[in-house]
């Protein structure tokens, strides 16, 4: 029995696993081509997802337009004068 036209032949979970396999490899595009040897639609889907993830990563790296390492140390924070940035993360910046 033939597959319905809208059935790609793999599940979303399988596709997600293949994308992670590609991302973990040294050459994601080559890995995508290898995984989808005989399935052009799967290859296009993998390449599209990889490109989308790359563009999201580029946006996430610096969404403020500033290089956080090069950001100027504030002169004062309330009554305090920060000496140096000790660390930074999702919850803010820590100064000494």
N, C-alpha and C positions, 0 to 999 in steps of 0.2 A: 504494500500500500504506500502510495506517495505521500510525502509530507505536505501539509497545507502551505500555500505560498507565503503566508505571514509567519511561519515557524522557521526560525533561523537554524534549528538543529542543535542548539546549545541553550543552557539556562543563563539567567543573569548572574547567578552565583559562579558558574563556570567562567563566564566572561570576566567577572571581577577577579577571579583567581589568575586568569591569563594576564590581565593588566598588571597585577602585582608581580607576577613572574617577570614580565617585561621590565618593570621598574627596578627590580632587584638585579637585573643583569647589567653588564658593562655597556651593552649596545641595545637599548630597548627596541629600536626600529628593526634591527636584524632579528631579534628574538620574536617580534611580532610576525615578521615574514616567515620565520621557521615554524611558529605555532600554527599559522594559517596557510601552510603550503599550498593546498589545493582548494582553498575557499577564499575567493577574492572579496566577498562580502564581509567575512570575518576579518580579513586583513584590513579592509577600509575602516571597519568598526574599531578595531584595536588602535590603528593609527590615529583615528579621530579622537578617541579617548585619551591617548597619550598626549596629543597636541593640546587638548583642552586642559589636562592636568599641568602641562608645562606653562600654559598661559596663566592659570590660576596661581601657580607657584611664583611666577614673575610678579604678579600683583601682590601676593602675600608677603614677599620679601620686603617690600618697602612701600606700603600703602600711603605713607605720609609724604613721600617725595623727599624725605631727608634721610641721610645716612646716620643712623643712631650713634654710631661710634664717633662720627665727626660733629655731632650736635654739640653746641656750646654748653659748657657747664654754667648753670644759672649762678648769677652773682649772689643772690640771696633767696632763701626759701623761708618766708616768715622772718623770725629773728635769727635764723641760722645762716652760716656761710659754708656751703659745701666745698670740700677740699678735692674730692675725686669721686668718680662713679665706681662703686664697688661691684654692682651687678644690675642687670635688668631682665625683666621677663614679662609674662602676661599680666601680672598684678601691678607693675610699675617699675620705678627705678630706685635703687638704694644708693645713697650717698654717704660718704664719711666726712 
